[in-house]
Amino acid sequence: MHLLSSQLSDIDVKDTVEGDDRSFGLWHEHRGMVRKIILQARSILLRLSWLKDLRDLQQRSKQPTWTVPCFEQHLTDYPAKLGQTVKLVCKVTGTPKPVIKWYKDGHAVKEDEHHITSEGQLGACYLVLTGVIEADSGQYMCYATNHAGNASTLANIMIDVPPSFTTRLQNSVLVKGQDVQFRCSTQSAPLPSIRWFKDGIQLEDNKKHQIQSDVQTGILTLTIKRAEEADLGQYQCELQNEVGTAKCKVELCPPAPLPVTVRTQKQSQTTPTPEPQSEGWSSSFVKNLFHILFQPGNPEPPAAGVEDTQTLKEQDDMERQVQAAQEAGPMEPEEHFYSDTEEEFLTEPPAVQVTIEDLTVRPGQPATFSAIITGQPTPDIQWFKDDKEILSSDYTEIFQSSARCSLTLLNTQIEDCGTYTCIAINSAGQASCLGKLSVDTGPDDIEEEREVEFGKRRKLHSVYDIHEEIGRGTFGVVKKVTHKASGECFAAKFLPLRSSTRTRVFQERDLLSRLAHRRLACLLDFFATRRTLVLVVELCSTQGLLDHLFLKGSVSEREVQLYIQQVLEGIGYIHSMNILHLDIKTDNILMESPAREDIQICDFGFCQEIDNSRHQYSKFGTPEFVAPEIVHQEPVTVATDIWSLGVVTYLCLTCHCPFFGENDRSTLMKVAEGVLYWDTPEITNRSVEAQDFLHRVLQPDPE
């Protein structure tokens, strides 16, 4: 009965038992014991039918229980002022854990110092916008998706900003008896208060002055009916809302008299003594001609004669305005902001937008507390554990970028348990948040796993959902797995525990557990049964480096250099940890994802710990990539990995392997000779730097 109540996925089904075509067996491992049950059907067809039904049930039991994303808390609209910090919050559930993306007006939000996203452990999703500007106004969407479906929630952010003009007024010339129309436009929403002025006096909408404002298009017009000389002067359109004002000015100019018959002009009544003009034209005529002819884009007007001080000042002001318009395009309207609005955002005390969360980790695993704290000026961040300040060291990493800050404990131990506090301080005030760290020593500690104590170990199926096979090697199979709690995907390497491979398999696990680098597919978890060791590592694309290059078609030498540089980073780190990889090849250099150019080194099945007290040897490897010392059965060193890197580089640059033979034996003989023909076109056509690099790494007898 206990067997029937067990998970079907834990039962191994044997098609035939003891040579009987009608019998089949069920093997179940429980608490360190393997129970065997042999069943016999009345006929072969009935046995096959039972086996089919049993396997169908097993397959169904392996399917994860998926649920469609559902927003328990939706986004809400947020009115804000310029320079303010805005936080959009929602909460989503779903299995596996949904992938969250943020959009603004249909375009993906790019994260930067002013647009910060974060996700909580319990499904909370945050988008924090610091120092908002007018361009941040719009509709925002949080989009959640997983294998079961998708969901979204919307909200509008409305920024109160001073009004502005999108097109400005243009000067006009008086034609007596005809209508004059001044037009400008604004995109400020809602439409601000609009007023028109003539020479400082507000105009009213009447038969003489018709004022129109189109709410839909934002076009503003002032029409002067049957204009006369009395209508000459300066006109102004003023926009005003609660935040500020904007003004745009224009002139209605008199027509220009013909200069042919004019030798002298009467001076203004304000000038008692007439003075000659340089061209025989009056200063008023020059001024009018300036308005009519010399708009932005036309050459400078000729210099005018002597005028009274007031007239010259007006003309100079107008010339400066037109000159500025010529240099910078349309004249910017004057904008005036209320002083209290300006002062409000000069300083802002720290505010915790996303607080740190409580953490529970396993011994030896990293623990990261992260928070988003805004403030103006940017706050200084301090971290404390039980009132004792924490500083950066070999065991802790403290990070701060704009409003995002974090504390990482690199190798968590039981003594790290406690309360951690983040304090943010600037000239305007301070804020703090705290979280607790727990270290789960439980029945799953590393030493018990090392000894494979069957009665206390975790079950792989209780933690991960197992999916399709994504790779296969000499010693094991790789499958895609999904963490049941978080929904994250990983790769699980299933290694059989045979007497001939048991020591090497556990050595791979132990050495891999010491490595943590962005260029390596690092070990995240592992499980062991009596017959299998499962290593859970970071999931990369199934696309290898060489496949990636072939799909790109044309690849420049510079691109190859960038890839090889990443591989060198990974190998350098492996060697710094006193480990040899001993299986560097293109199949073990995977792209992190097809859309990115980052690589990760995987498969540490042949790795060895460096022991300087003795010679080390390796009998394994892929013929095209192994170094000559492996073929000669001479001691291996860090140069062994460098040789393999040289073969990878040669292959990426020339599209063929330098030592490829008709069969593995022929290939190994070529590797043993270590002879390369450096004068072939495929090498000589490469840059001097590339040739020099290949010469340095493909050394049969490195010093």
DABELQUI-V503153 format. One line per field, one symbol per residue. phi: phi as a letter, one per 20 degrees, with the letter a starting at -180 (. if undefined). A space follows every 50 residues. Layout:
# DABELQUI-V503153
phi: ???
This chain:
# DABELQUI-V503153
phi: .fffeffffededdfcclmefedbcddceblnddddcddcefbfffffff fffffffffffeffeecfgbefcefcgcebdgnfedcdcbcccqcfgfed cdcclndffefbfdccdbcefdofcccdddlfcgfffqedcdddbbfeqb bbbcbdddefcffbeecdfdgcdfcgndfdcdcbbbdfcfgffccdccln dfedfbffdddcceffemedccddflfcffefqddbdcdbcfeacbccdb dddffeffefeddccffffedfdfcfdfdmdffffffffgffedegoeff fffeffcfgfffffffffffffffffedngffffccdfffffffdfcbfg ceecefdfcccegnefccecbccdrcfgfedcdcclmdfddfbfdccdcb bleebbcdefcfcffefqddcdddcbfeqbbbbbbddcdeekedffffff eleffdffdgfedceedffcabcfdaddceccfffenfdcdddedfeefe dgfffffffffffedbbfeceefdabcbcfdbdddecfedffefgfffff ffneceffffgfffffffgffffgffemcdembfbffeddfgbgeddedc ecldfdfcefcfebfcccddqegfdfegfffeldgebfffffgffffffg ffedmbffcfdfbffffffffffmeceeefgfeffeffffffffgfeedf cfe
